[in-house]
């Protein structure tokens, strides 16, 4: 068969996605885990969600294997028994149990098409806990004692805009809109884009940082400028705590 002719200029081409899906594991996964992951990929779910579901399904399949029960043959009693044992173990948080439930519901509803096995499956209630939040004065002290300009710009941006760790380290230069005083957060929680406020203080510090460091693509690049500095937040918080002679307080950054 002759090779296909080259497309003419201007012809429409099919392009690969900009960020192809990562494999769940380097080893061949269980066929049902692979099927569930394929379904998640088709639904556009984030890699973190896929990895989380895959781990929960592996744990569930290992538990069933000890009982010599196949996942597709397991009934409501096995599904509930697994979650009850997890909840009673005292080693799993409510959030972890909710994730496990979500993975099992997806397996039986979307993959195996056996929704009756997870019908009316209770969702564990979240414990009511107050978040640990630093006061305005404590945040001010941290920022004043942070000497490293990159760390200071990162912390000011994160605190003032209410950004999560994974969001602030993945900001790009083009995400800062000084005209509208906005920050574009790309693929934040739930793989959703959104805008958040850019404060005057953050803009002032970022301009100082831009002038000194001249970032090109990632706002806070790592040693390799082509990649974000994933460890910058931890380093910034630790350095700020050391410089003010205090201890790092969990939960001080979203």
C-alpha positions as CSV (number, residue, x, y, z in Angstrom):
1,X,0.0,0.0,0.0
2,X,1.4,3.4,-1.0
3,X,2.0,5.8,1.9
4,X,-0.6,8.5,2.3
5,X,0.1,11.8,0.6
6,X,1.2,14.8,2.6
7,X,-1.5,17.2,3.6
8,X,-1.6,20.4,1.8
9,X,-0.9,23.7,3.6
10,X,-3.9,24.8,5.5
11,X,-5.4,21.3,5.7
12,X,-6.8,20.4,9.1
13,X,-4.6,18.1,11.2
14,X,-5.4,16.0,14.2
15,X,-3.1,16.9,17.0
16,X,-2.1,15.0,20.1
17,X,-3.3,16.5,23.4
18,X,-0.9,19.0,25.0
19,X,-0.7,17.0,28.2
20,X,-1.2,13.3,27.4
21,X,-2.6,11.1,30.2
22,X,0.0,9.5,32.4
23,X,-0.1,5.7,33.0
24,X,-1.4,4.7,36.3
25,X,1.5,2.4,37.1
26,X,4.7,1.1,35.4
27,X,3.4,-2.4,35.8
28,X,0.4,-3.8,33.9
29,X,-2.6,-2.9,36.1
30,X,-5.5,-5.2,36.9
31,X,-7.8,-5.4,33.8
32,X,-10.7,-3.8,35.8
33,X,-8.5,-1.0,37.1
34,X,-7.4,-0.4,33.5
35,X,-11.0,-0.3,32.4
36,X,-11.9,2.1,35.2
37,X,-9.0,4.3,34.4
38,X,-9.9,4.4,30.7
39,X,-13.4,5.5,31.7
40,X,-11.9,8.3,33.9
41,X,-9.7,9.4,31.1
42,X,-12.7,9.7,28.7
43,X,-14.5,11.8,31.4
44,X,-11.5,14.2,31.5
45,X,-10.7,13.4,35.2
46,X,-7.4,14.7,36.6
47,X,-4.4,12.3,37.0
48,X,-4.5,12.7,40.7
49,X,-8.1,11.4,40.8
50,X,-7.2,8.5,38.5
51,X,-4.2,7.6,40.7
52,X,-6.3,7.8,43.9
53,X,-9.1,5.6,42.5
54,X,-6.5,3.1,41.2
55,X,-4.9,2.7,44.6
56,X,-8.2,2.3,46.3
57,X,-9.3,-0.4,43.8
58,X,-6.0,-2.2,44.2
59,X,-6.5,-2.3,48.0
60,X,-10.1,-3.5,47.5
61,X,-9.0,-6.3,45.1
62,X,-6.3,-7.5,47.5
63,X,-8.9,-7.7,50.2
64,X,-11.3,-9.7,48.0
65,X,-8.4,-12.0,46.9
66,X,-7.9,-13.0,50.5
67,X,-11.5,-14.0,50.6
68,X,-11.2,-15.7,47.2
69,X,-13.9,-13.5,45.7
70,X,-13.6,-11.9,42.2
71,X,-14.5,-8.2,42.1
72,X,-17.3,-8.8,39.5
73,X,-18.7,-11.6,41.7
74,X,-18.7,-9.6,44.9
75,X,-22.0,-8.6,46.3
76,X,-23.4,-5.7,48.5
77,X,-22.2,-7.5,51.6
78,X,-18.6,-7.6,50.4
79,X,-18.6,-3.9,49.4
80,X,-20.1,-2.8,52.6
81,X,-18.0,-5.2,54.7
82,X,-14.8,-3.7,53.2
83,X,-15.8,-0.1,53.9
84,X,-17.0,-1.0,57.5
85,X,-13.7,-2.8,58.2
86,X,-11.8,0.3,57.0
87,X,-13.9,2.7,59.0
88,X,-13.5,0.5,62.2
89,X,-9.8,0.1,61.8
90,X,-9.1,3.5,63.3
91,X,-6.3,4.0,60.8
92,X,-8.3,5.6,58.0
93,X,-9.6,9.2,58.1
94,X,-13.2,10.1,57.0
95,X,-11.8,11.6,53.8
96,X,-9.9,8.4,53.0
97,X,-13.1,6.4,53.5
98,X,-15.1,8.7,51.3
99,X,-12.5,8.3,48.6
100,X,-12.6,4.5,48.8
101,X,-16.4,4.7,48.6
102,X,-16.3,6.9,45.5
103,X,-13.8,4.5,43.8
104,X,-16.1,1.5,44.5
105,X,-19.2,3.3,43.3
106,X,-17.4,4.3,40.1
107,X,-16.2,0.7,39.6
108,X,-19.6,-0.9,40.0
109,X,-21.7,1.9,38.4
110,X,-19.5,3.0,35.5
111,X,-17.2,0.1,34.8
112,X,-19.0,-3.1,35.7
113,X,-22.5,-1.7,35.2
114,X,-23.7,-3.3,38.5
115,X,-25.2,-0.3,40.2
116,X,-27.3,-2.3,42.6
117,X,-24.2,-3.4,44.5
118,X,-23.5,0.2,45.6
119,X,-27.0,1.6,45.7
120,X,-27.8,3.5,48.9
121,X,-24.2,3.1,50.1
122,X,-23.7,5.6,52.9
123,X,-21.2,8.4,52.7
124,X,-19.1,8.9,55.9
125,X,-19.8,12.3,57.4
126,X,-16.9,14.7,57.5
127,X,-15.8,15.6,61.0
128,X,-16.4,19.3,61.9
129,X,-13.0,20.8,62.4
130,X,-11.9,24.4,62.5
131,X,-9.1,25.3,60.0
132,X,-5.8,26.5,61.4
133,X,-5.4,30.0,60.1
134,X,-2.6,32.4,60.8
135,X,-3.5,35.9,62.0
136,X,-2.8,39.0,59.9
137,X,0.0,39.9,62.3
138,X,1.6,36.4,62.0
139,X,1.4,36.5,58.2
140,X,3.0,40.0,58.3
141,X,5.9,38.8,60.5
142,X,6.6,35.9,58.2
143,X,6.7,38.1,55.1
144,X,8.8,40.8,56.8
145,X,11.4,38.2,57.9
146,X,11.6,36.4,54.5
147,X,14.8,37.6,52.9
148,X,14.8,35.5,49.8
149,X,13.0,37.5,47.2
150,X,11.6,34.5,45.3
151,X,10.2,33.0,48.5
152,X,8.8,36.3,49.5
153,X,7.0,36.8,46.2
154,X,5.7,33.2,46.3
155,X,4.3,33.6,49.9
156,X,2.8,37.0,49.3
157,X,1.1,35.7,46.1
158,X,-0.2,32.6,47.9
159,X,-1.5,34.2,51.0
160,X,-3.1,37.3,49.4
161,X,-4.8,35.3,46.6
162,X,-5.8,32.3,48.8
163,X,-3.9,29.8,46.5
164,X,-3.2,26.2,47.3
165,X,0.3,24.9,47.1
166,X,-0.2,23.1,43.8
167,X,-1.7,26.2,42.3
168,X,0.9,28.8,43.3
169,X,3.9,26.7,42.1
170,X,2.2,26.2,38.7
171,X,1.5,29.8,38.0
172,X,3.0,31.1,34.7
173,X,4.1,34.7,33.9
174,X,1.1,35.1,31.7
175,X,-1.3,34.3,34.5
176,X,-0.6,37.6,36.2
177,X,-3.0,40.3,34.8
178,X,-1.9,43.6,36.3
179,X,-4.4,45.6,34.3
180,X,-7.4,43.7,35.7
181,X,-5.6,43.0,39.0
182,X,-6.4,39.3,38.6
183,X,-4.5,36.0,38.7
184,X,-5.6,33.2,36.4
185,X,-5.4,29.8,38.1
186,X,-5.2,27.1,35.5
187,X,-6.5,23.6,36.3
188,X,-6.8,24.2,40.0
189,X,-8.8,22.0,42.4
190,X,-11.2,19.8,40.4
191,X,-9.2,20.5,37.2
192,X,-11.1,23.8,36.9
193,X,-9.7,27.2,35.8
194,X,-10.7,30.3,37.7
195,X,-9.6,33.9,38.5
196,X,-8.6,35.2,41.9
197,X,-7.6,38.7,43.1
198,X,-4.2,40.2,42.6
199,X,-3.5,42.5,45.6
200,X,-1.5,45.7,45.3
201,X,1.0,44.4,47.8
202,X,1.5,41.2,45.8
203,X,1.8,43.2,42.6
204,X,4.5,45.4,44.1
205,X,6.5,42.4,45.4
206,X,6.1,40.5,42.1
207,X,7.3,43.5,40.1
208,X,10.4,43.6,42.3
209,X,10.9,39.9,41.8
210,X,10.3,40.2,38.0
211,X,13.0,42.9,37.8
212,X,15.5,40.8,39.7
213,X,14.9,37.3,38.5
214,X,13.3,37.8,35.0
215,X,11.2,34.6,34.9
216,X,10.3,33.6,31.3
217,X,7.6,30.9,31.5
218,X,6.9,29.6,35.0
219,X,6.5,32.3,37.5
220,X,8.5,30.4,40.1
221,X,10.7,28.1,38.1
222,X,12.9,25.4,39.5
223,X,16.6,24.7,38.8
224,X,15.4,23.7,35.4
225,X,13.6,26.8,34.1
226,X,11.3,24.6,32.0
227,X,9.8,23.1,35.1
228,X,8.0,24.8,38.1
229,X,9.7,24.8,41.5
230,X,7.6,22.2,43.3
231,X,9.7,22.4,46.4
232,X,9.7,26.2,46.6
233,X,6.7,26.5,49.0
234,X,8.1,24.1,51.6
235,X,11.4,25.9,51.4
236,X,9.8,29.3,51.7
237,X,7.8,28.4,54.7
238,X,10.6,26.6,56.4
239,X,13.0,29.5,55.8
240,X,10.5,32.0,57.0
241,X,10.0,30.1,60.2
242,X,13.8,29.8,60.8
243,X,14.3,33.5,60.1
244,X,11.7,34.6,62.5
245,X,12.9,32.1,65.1
246,X,9.6,30.2,65.2
247,X,8.3,26.9,64.3
248,X,6.3,26.0,61.2
249,X,2.6,25.8,61.9
250,X,0.6,23.2,60.0
251,X,-2.2,24.6,57.9
252,X,-0.8,28.1,57.5
253,X,-1.0,27.8,53.7
254,X,-4.1,26.4,51.9
